[in-house]
Amino acid sequence: MANSFDLIVIGAGITGLTAACCAVDRGKSVALFEAELMGGLVVNVGKLDGYPTTADVSGIELAMTLAEQCMTNGVQITEEPVESVAIDGENKVVKTASGEYRAPKLIVASGASLKKLGVPGEESLYGRGVSQCAFCDGAMFMGQEVVVVGGGDAALQEALHLAEHCSKITMVVRGNRLRARQTYVAQAADDPKFDFRWNTVVEAVKGDDGVEGVTLRDTKKDTTESLACTGVFVFVGLAPNTGYLPDDVARDETGAVTVDAALQSSIPGLYAAGAARSGYPGQIANAVGEGTAAAIAALG
Ligand SMILES: Cc1cc2nc3c(=O)[nH]c(=O)nc-3n(C[C@H](O)[C@H](O)[C@H](O)COP(=O)(O)OP(=O)(O)OC[C@H]3O[C@@H](n4cnc5c(N)ncnc54)[C@H](O)[C@@H]3O)c2cc1C
């Protein structure tokens, strides 16, 4: 049947691209579905850190290398979101706007999306000062004062990029310390452009046509203050993209798919890898490793 494959992979981030490449190299027929841009979360990261290569590589370079390899080797790539998955005996049936596709093996590699703050002003000023991509928007804030919300790797990596353009970076951190890699922490601590607000959350983003400031609340002292800024960059964690899966695929409290040591979910033949799976360690090196491991586990 034209729409039947040995393996279906959902999501063409680094995990899904790696899984599809690995499976097609083993002589299997593979369909890969992508809802947005191939490459996923790293597509706008100008320089990947912690990925073992001989030279600096950007997210888009890595994604395009893998995508080209998939296409050359015969992976069928469909740029459409998967709307639902159903289990039909041994087969997994994937539904998109254009049709239904079947395979006995399925890898969920639909990753995760950056969370929003959910505070007043954030949505209405998104794209007008509120951003989630320093590499895309940083240059627009040349010489200006910005706020970065979050204290993990992504927040620090993006903040350090913003420091190349902006005059001041205020890091708003919910806890009392950063949870980022030591090299980022040391770089930010040594840079006089950085100011840190600990135990602090953003309560509102203010402005009419563009961002003019934020309201901050110190959760320890229970005080609020206004801080003037023209940009607010939000990196407060990830939410797994798994809402299209049937209820009987077991998930943790965040919605990430729970898997065994072979990356198989509660449904035989349905695997999850990368940022969509519970316990994912979070690095590109993990995405590459898990994409490969899931393909090998699924196809033998
Ligand atoms: C700002 C930022 C910077 C980072 N920098 C680094 C770094 O320098 N080094 C490093 O090692 N790691 C970095 N990371 C972590 C890295 O991005 C992730 O570990 C990795 O990209 C996860 O890949 P993934 O393929 O599992 O998920 P994703 O990248 O989320 O890809 C999932 C893909 O699935 C698609 N999708 C979602 N739902 C559907 C659907 N229903 N149907 C079809 N497709 C769907 C999405 O559009 C997406 O393309 C960074 C992360 C962030 C947020």
PDBQT file of the ligand as one rigid body, heavy atoms in Angstrom, charges set to zero:
ROOT
HETATM    1  C1  LIG A 401      17.278  28.177  22.952  1.00  0.00    +0.000 C 
HETATM    2  C2  LIG A 401      17.902  26.806  22.984  1.00  0.00    +0.000 A 
HETATM    3  C3  LIG A 401      19.243  26.655  22.711  1.00  0.00    +0.000 A 
HETATM    4  C4  LIG A 401      19.839  25.379  22.744  1.00  0.00    +0.000 A 
HETATM    5  N1  LIG A 401      21.189  25.261  22.496  1.00  0.00    +0.000 NA
HETATM    6  C5  LIG A 401      21.772  24.045  22.557  1.00  0.00    +0.000 A 
HETATM    7  C6  LIG A 401      23.180  23.878  22.335  1.00  0.00    +0.000 A 
HETATM    8  O1  LIG A 401      23.905  24.842  22.048  1.00  0.00    +0.000 OA
HETATM    9  N2  LIG A 401      23.721  22.630  22.442  1.00  0.00    +0.000 N 
HETATM   10  C7  LIG A 401      22.967  21.538  22.765  1.00  0.00    +0.000 A 
HETATM   11  O2  LIG A 401      23.510  20.427  22.854  1.00  0.00    +0.000 OA
HETATM   12  N3  LIG A 401      21.613  21.655  22.972  1.00  0.00    +0.000 NA
HETATM   13  C8  LIG A 401      21.014  22.872  22.879  1.00  0.00    +0.000 A 
HETATM   14  N4  LIG A 401      19.669  22.998  23.122  1.00  0.00    +0.000 N 
HETATM   15  C9  LIG A 401      18.881  21.761  23.386  1.00  0.00    +0.000 C 
HETATM   16  C10 LIG A 401      18.453  21.119  22.045  1.00  0.00    +0.000 C 
HETATM   17  O3  LIG A 401      17.825  22.100  21.287  1.00  0.00    +0.000 OA
HETATM   18  C11 LIG A 401      17.505  19.931  22.256  1.00  0.00    +0.000 C 
HETATM   19  O4  LIG A 401      18.090  18.984  23.116  1.00  0.00    +0.000 OA
HETATM   20  C12 LIG A 401      17.187  19.234  20.919  1.00  0.00    +0.000 C 
HETATM   21  O5  LIG A 401      16.988  20.178  19.896  1.00  0.00    +0.000 OA
HETATM   22  C13 LIG A 401      15.950  18.348  21.038  1.00  0.00    +0.000 C 
HETATM   23  O6  LIG A 401      15.685  17.824  19.753  1.00  0.00    +0.000 OA
HETATM   24  P1  LIG A 401      14.344  17.010  19.437  1.00  0.00    +0.000 P 
HETATM   25  O7  LIG A 401      14.462  16.611  17.994  1.00  0.00    +0.000 OA
HETATM   26  O8  LIG A 401      14.161  15.937  20.425  1.00  0.00    +0.000 OA
HETATM   27  O9  LIG A 401      13.145  18.035  19.634  1.00  0.00    +0.000 OA
HETATM   28  P2  LIG A 401      12.774  19.382  18.850  1.00  0.00    +0.000 P 
HETATM   29  O10 LIG A 401      13.986  20.154  18.530  1.00  0.00    +0.000 OA
HETATM   30  O11 LIG A 401      11.716  20.027  19.685  1.00  0.00    +0.000 OA
HETATM   31  O12 LIG A 401      12.135  18.883  17.473  1.00  0.00    +0.000 OA
HETATM   32  C14 LIG A 401      10.841  18.337  17.411  1.00  0.00    +0.000 C 
HETATM   33  C15 LIG A 401      10.243  18.609  16.037  1.00  0.00    +0.000 C 
HETATM   34  O13 LIG A 401       8.954  17.986  15.994  1.00  0.00    +0.000 OA
HETATM   35  C16 LIG A 401       8.037  18.852  15.343  1.00  0.00    +0.000 C 
HETATM   36  N5  LIG A 401       6.664  18.530  15.756  1.00  0.00    +0.000 N 
HETATM   37  C17 LIG A 401       6.048  18.835  16.924  1.00  0.00    +0.000 A 
HETATM   38  N6  LIG A 401       4.773  18.376  16.929  1.00  0.00    +0.000 NA
HETATM   39  C18 LIG A 401       4.586  17.770  15.731  1.00  0.00    +0.000 A 
HETATM   40  C19 LIG A 401       3.482  17.132  15.123  1.00  0.00    +0.000 A 
HETATM   41  N7  LIG A 401       2.297  16.999  15.751  1.00  0.00    +0.000 N 
HETATM   42  N8  LIG A 401       3.613  16.632  13.861  1.00  0.00    +0.000 NA
HETATM   43  C20 LIG A 401       4.815  16.754  13.210  1.00  0.00    +0.000 A 
HETATM   44  N9  LIG A 401       5.890  17.369  13.732  1.00  0.00    +0.000 NA
HETATM   45  C21 LIG A 401       5.791  17.866  14.980  1.00  0.00    +0.000 A 
HETATM   46  C22 LIG A 401       8.498  20.239  15.772  1.00  0.00    +0.000 C 
HETATM   47  O14 LIG A 401       8.028  21.232  14.845  1.00  0.00    +0.000 OA
HETATM   48  C23 LIG A 401      10.016  20.090  15.761  1.00  0.00    +0.000 C 
HETATM   49  O15 LIG A 401      10.599  20.426  14.517  1.00  0.00    +0.000 OA
HETATM   50  C24 LIG A 401      19.057  24.250  23.064  1.00  0.00    +0.000 A 
HETATM   51  C25 LIG A 401      17.688  24.404  23.330  1.00  0.00    +0.000 A 
HETATM   52  C26 LIG A 401      17.100  25.663  23.300  1.00  0.00    +0.000 A 
HETATM   53  C27 LIG A 401      15.636  25.808  23.596  1.00  0.00    +0.000 C 
ENDROOT
TORSDOF 0
